[in-house]
Amino acid sequence: MPPRRKLSDLDRGRAIGWLQDGVAARQVAQRLAVARSSVIIRLKQRFHATGRVQERQRSGRPRVTTQREDRFIQRQAMQQRMASANNIRQRLQATTNTVVSGQRIRNRLHNFGLRVRRPVLTANHRAARRAWCTQHVRWQRQQWAQVLFTDESRFCLEPADGRIRVWRRRGERFAEGALLERQRFGGGSVMVWGGISTRLRTPLYHVVGNLTGVCYQNEILQIWLCGTEPSLLPLSVHTV
């Protein structure tokens, strides 16, 4: 089946000429690479009714924003990549006194090729992770058995965690301005610490306040090491 395409005024005139010469609607559709012959049939009916091949003016809802306001919306999203649609809507209203919805702001940005995405890690973060993987890529099972993987997690007590999104085009994943230094989770949360290895699993430790280096060493590692059986301890503890 030919791909669907929209006929130009010249193609419509050619189609009417072929139809008047006795060419079938299906053959006309094939010549013009139109997906369905019903398009040619409707064109023929419209020509007999109006004597014109041009499409009738379509009625629809008028645009709320002008082209200048659309450019303002795009500029705001490009200058402030972390701005939400509601923030851009408020700036538009304050600047031009034009009242629109947040969904309309998103639709305008979609027309410019901007989609909201989660920001990725910075170049320094990616380089550090790659260096760590390169250093340990040839480790054997015995070496991994001596490693204790530890991490802390913060759980929000509120339903929304305030995840930030960024406006960007296709291919702008690592563009300047579309990256984010992550500072996860604000107030109203609970932080816990835990660790695992091939031979043991630590209990969860409730972290009160901020987890500093002194707190991590004195209140977590020392307490855990003192309360763990020596036979279960790794030969060399590495916290990752």
Contacts in CASP RR format, 6 or more apart in sequence:
PFRMAT RR
TARGET T0000
AUTHOR 0000-0000-0000
METHOD contacts of the structure
MODEL  1
MPPRRKLSDLDRGRAIGWLQDGVAARQVAQRLAVARSSVIIRLKQRFHAT
GRVQERQRSGRPRVTTQREDRFIQRQAMQQRMASANNIRQRLQATTNTVV
SGQRIRNRLHNFGLRVRRPVLTANHRAARRAWCTQHVRWQRQQWAQVLFT
DESRFCLEPADGRIRVWRRRGERFAEGALLERQRFGGGSVMVWGGISTRL
RTPLYHVVGNLTGVCYQNEILQIWLCGTEPSLLPLSVHTV
1 35 0 8 1.000
2 29 0 8 1.000
2 30 0 8 1.000
2 33 0 8 1.000
2 34 0 8 1.000
2 35 0 8 1.000
3 33 0 8 1.000
3 35 0 8 1.000
4 34 0 8 1.000
4 35 0 8 1.000
4 36 0 8 1.000
5 32 0 8 1.000
5 33 0 8 1.000
5 34 0 8 1.000
5 35 0 8 1.000
7 15 0 8 1.000
7 32 0 8 1.000
7 34 0 8 1.000
7 39 0 8 1.000
7 43 0 8 1.000
9 53 0 8 1.000
9 54 0 8 1.000
11 32 0 8 1.000
12 43 0 8 1.000
12 53 0 8 1.000
12 54 0 8 1.000
13 53 0 8 1.000
14 32 0 8 1.000
15 28 0 8 1.000
15 32 0 8 1.000
15 40 0 8 1.000
15 43 0 8 1.000
15 44 0 8 1.000
15 53 0 8 1.000
16 43 0 8 1.000
16 44 0 8 1.000
16 47 0 8 1.000
16 53 0 8 1.000
18 27 0 8 1.000
18 28 0 8 1.000
18 31 0 8 1.000
19 25 0 8 1.000
19 28 0 8 1.000
19 40 0 8 1.000
19 44 0 8 1.000
23 31 0 8 1.000
25 37 0 8 1.000
25 40 0 8 1.000
25 41 0 8 1.000
25 44 0 8 1.000
26 37 0 8 1.000
26 40 0 8 1.000
28 34 0 8 1.000
28 37 0 8 1.000
28 40 0 8 1.000
29 35 0 8 1.000
29 36 0 8 1.000
29 37 0 8 1.000
29 39 0 8 1.000
29 40 0 8 1.000
32 40 0 8 1.000
34 40 0 8 1.000
43 53 0 8 1.000
46 52 0 8 1.000
46 53 0 8 1.000
46 56 0 8 1.000
47 53 0 8 1.000
50 56 0 8 1.000
64 98 0 8 1.000
64 100 0 8 1.000
64 104 0 8 1.000
65 73 0 8 1.000
65 92 0 8 1.000
65 98 0 8 1.000
65 100 0 8 1.000
65 104 0 8 1.000
65 108 0 8 1.000
69 92 0 8 1.000
69 96 0 8 1.000
69 98 0 8 1.000
70 108 0 8 1.000
70 111 0 8 1.000
70 112 0 8 1.000
72 92 0 8 1.000
72 95 0 8 1.000
72 96 0 8 1.000
73 88 0 8 1.000
73 92 0 8 1.000
73 105 0 8 1.000
73 108 0 8 1.000
73 109 0 8 1.000
74 108 0 8 1.000
74 109 0 8 1.000
74 112 0 8 1.000
74 114 0 8 1.000
76 83 0 8 1.000
76 88 0 8 1.000
76 91 0 8 1.000
76 92 0 8 1.000
77 83 0 8 1.000
77 88 0 8 1.000
77 109 0 8 1.000
77 112 0 8 1.000
77 114 0 8 1.000
77 167 0 8 1.000
78 114 0 8 1.000
78 167 0 8 1.000
80 87 0 8 1.000
80 88 0 8 1.000
81 166 0 8 1.000
81 167 0 8 1.000
81 168 0 8 1.000
81 177 0 8 1.000
81 178 0 8 1.000
82 119 0 8 1.000
82 164 0 8 1.000
82 165 0 8 1.000
82 166 0 8 1.000
82 180 0 8 1.000
83 167 0 8 1.000
84 165 0 8 1.000
85 102 0 8 1.000
85 103 0 8 1.000
85 105 0 8 1.000
85 106 0 8 1.000
85 109 0 8 1.000
86 102 0 8 1.000
86 105 0 8 1.000
88 102 0 8 1.000
88 105 0 8 1.000
89 100 0 8 1.000
89 101 0 8 1.000
89 102 0 8 1.000
89 104 0 8 1.000
89 105 0 8 1.000
92 98 0 8 1.000
92 100 0 8 1.000
92 105 0 8 1.000
93 99 0 8 1.000
93 100 0 8 1.000
106 116 0 8 1.000
109 115 0 8 1.000
109 167 0 8 1.000
112 169 0 8 1.000
113 169 0 8 1.000
113 170 0 8 1.000
114 167 0 8 1.000
114 168 0 8 1.000
114 169 0 8 1.000
115 167 0 8 1.000
115 168 0 8 1.000
115 169 0 8 1.000
115 170 0 8 1.000
116 165 0 8 1.000
116 166 0 8 1.000
116 167 0 8 1.000
117 165 0 8 1.000
117 166 0 8 1.000
117 168 0 8 1.000
117 173 0 8 1.000
118 163 0 8 1.000
118 165 0 8 1.000
118 166 0 8 1.000
119 164 0 8 1.000
119 165 0 8 1.000
119 166 0 8 1.000
119 178 0 8 1.000
119 179 0 8 1.000
119 180 0 8 1.000
120 173 0 8 1.000
120 174 0 8 1.000
120 179 0 8 1.000
121 129 0 8 1.000
121 179 0 8 1.000
121 182 0 8 1.000
122 179 0 8 1.000
122 181 0 8 1.000
123 174 0 8 1.000
144 198 0 8 1.000
145 197 0 8 1.000
145 198 0 8 1.000
145 199 0 8 1.000
145 234 0 8 1.000
146 234 0 8 1.000
146 235 0 8 1.000
146 236 0 8 1.000
146 237 0 8 1.000
146 238 0 8 1.000
147 197 0 8 1.000
147 234 0 8 1.000
147 237 0 8 1.000
147 238 0 8 1.000
147 240 0 8 1.000
148 195 0 8 1.000
148 196 0 8 1.000
148 197 0 8 1.000
148 202 0 8 1.000
148 234 0 8 1.000
148 237 0 8 1.000
148 238 0 8 1.000
148 239 0 8 1.000
148 240 0 8 1.000
149 195 0 8 1.000
149 196 0 8 1.000
149 197 0 8 1.000
149 239 0 8 1.000
149 240 0 8 1.000
150 193 0 8 1.000
150 194 0 8 1.000
150 195 0 8 1.000
150 202 0 8 1.000
150 239 0 8 1.000
150 240 0 8 1.000
151 193 0 8 1.000
151 194 0 8 1.000
151 195 0 8 1.000
152 191 0 8 1.000
152 192 0 8 1.000
152 193 0 8 1.000
152 194 0 8 1.000
152 207 0 8 1.000
152 211 0 8 1.000
153 191 0 8 1.000
153 192 0 8 1.000
154 184 0 8 1.000
154 185 0 8 1.000
154 189 0 8 1.000
154 190 0 8 1.000
154 191 0 8 1.000
155 189 0 8 1.000
155 190 0 8 1.000
155 191 0 8 1.000
155 192 0 8 1.000
156 185 0 8 1.000
156 186 0 8 1.000
156 187 0 8 1.000
156 188 0 8 1.000
156 189 0 8 1.000
157 188 0 8 1.000
157 189 0 8 1.000
157 190 0 8 1.000
158 188 0 8 1.000
161 185 0 8 1.000
164 180 0 8 1.000
166 177 0 8 1.000
166 178 0 8 1.000
166 180 0 8 1.000
167 178 0 8 1.000
168 175 0 8 1.000
168 178 0 8 1.000
172 178 0 8 1.000
190 206 0 8 1.000
191 206 0 8 1.000
191 207 0 8 1.000
191 209 0 8 1.000
191 211 0 8 1.000
192 204 0 8 1.000
192 205 0 8 1.000
192 206 0 8 1.000
192 207 0 8 1.000
193 204 0 8 1.000
193 205 0 8 1.000
193 207 0 8 1.000
193 211 0 8 1.000
193 216 0 8 1.000
193 220 0 8 1.000
194 202 0 8 1.000
194 203 0 8 1.000
194 204 0 8 1.000
194 205 0 8 1.000
195 201 0 8 1.000
195 202 0 8 1.000
196 202 0 8 1.000
197 234 0 8 1.000
199 232 0 8 1.000
199 234 0 8 1.000
200 228 0 8 1.000
200 232 0 8 1.000
200 233 0 8 1.000
202 224 0 8 1.000
202 228 0 8 1.000
203 224 0 8 1.000
205 220 0 8 1.000
205 223 0 8 1.000
205 224 0 8 1.000
207 215 0 8 1.000
207 220 0 8 1.000
221 239 0 8 1.000
225 233 0 8 1.000
225 237 0 8 1.000
END
